């Protein structure tokens, strides 16, 4: 384009380069003057959207990045309200606070649509969906479907439904060949025909698959493998807690492994789906705790009934005046009068800091910068002291980004001395290394044989004492380091 007339105009902001996982290369902007030595650079620093309180914090944050072009955003809008830092007890408390803030904004401004909630991963939406549903607050998900409508969640619930009700033929048809077991459409039609002719549910026909004519040996083996999943876990329905039964189903069915292996084709999609499955385990654990508070015995049947009712309520909640829920990546280019940026904890945002290299960490920081600068008048930053992962509760450290933006003064959290900050947020050595002993809820004890990848895409290969060899995405693997 520039070869003849040397006349090219390029607009870009290296502080908002957040799509390296899609192939975007920040060097295209940073090295532009080197590649086009006669280029004239015009720095656009005046901001017409946000208040100076928001911009000052965003400027302080992004200065911690080395790979950037120096600029300092300013505005004539005035200082506006201070940033609010919200310390929450756990992720449920965080979602409840978000719902209360939405109600306050509705009362003050008259519109739910003036409020947006951002989070790092799609899996985090589940708690906000449930809190808004509980408080009868209309909401809309941008770039995603509601939690219980997501493909992997529907698949996992179909496995649970068959376990407690083998006669559920709709669920059975959904997942009989997920993961692939060689039971294709033609074989399924033969099974359905056999069921129809004899007046049997599909599951009963599978139990007597040897009587069905025309099925290849590979299909019969696939059917036996499928049936064995449920027959082996029948006794666990009453012996184990529901969330543990779900974990076993995901592992024994091969669904978890299938999702991890899909990372080779689309790493980001696989991470989102694994995160959603992990959040489903957390949802079942939440259900168990709520049952115990009501002095009720939790069961898979009760859980399935509860989420069916939730889905019916969701269908009635479509409203143009709605709170917006979205991931930070989707927020780029948008603006809202009030924004709540959630999950500001080490290991969540920034994601997996221990395995991040400098480039990964700088992109996480740019993502935070993008989120902060979406707010026009009011910005809330929230973090949870504890968060549930695979049904277990873990303590958190507040994200380093909060300290770097110098907003800790605005809450009851006192900003520690810089020396303590460095100590608290110094990236620890990766806990996963070859030879490290681990424990898995299904496979038992084992040792890490190999570690590959970096950041949120780190994979570990584990050889278990029972001879099983499995590869896991480290971020989502239910592995306990021993």
VENQUI-V693751 format. One line per field, one symbol per residue. ss: DSSP state (A for helix, B for strand, O for the rest). A space follows every 50 residues. Layout:
BEGIN
ss=???
END
This chain:
BEGIN
ss=OOOOOOOOOOOOOAAAOOOAAAOOOOAAAAOAAAAOOOOOOOOOOBOOOO OAAAAAAAAAAAOOOOOOOOOOOBOOOOOOOOOBBBBBOOAAAAAAAAAA AAAAAAAAAOOAAABBBBBOOAAAAAAAAAAAAAOOOOBBBOOOOOAAAO AAAAAAAAAAAAAAOOOOAAAAAAAOOOOOOOOOAAAAAAAAAAAAAAOO OAAAAAAOAAAOOOOOAAAAAAAAAAAAAAAAAOOAAAAOOAAAAAAAAA AAOOAAAAAAAAAAOOAAAAAAAAAAAAAAAAAAAAAAAAAAAOOOOOOA AAAAAAAAAAAAAAOOOOOOOOBBBBBAAAAOOOOBBBBBBOOOBOBBOO BOAAAOOAAAAAAAAAAAAAAAOOBBBBBBBBBBOBBBBOOBBBBOOBOA AAAAOOOAAAOOOOOOOAAAAAAAAOOOOOOOOOOOBBBBOOOBBBBBBB BBOOAAAOBBBBBBOOOOBBBBBOOOOOBBBO
END
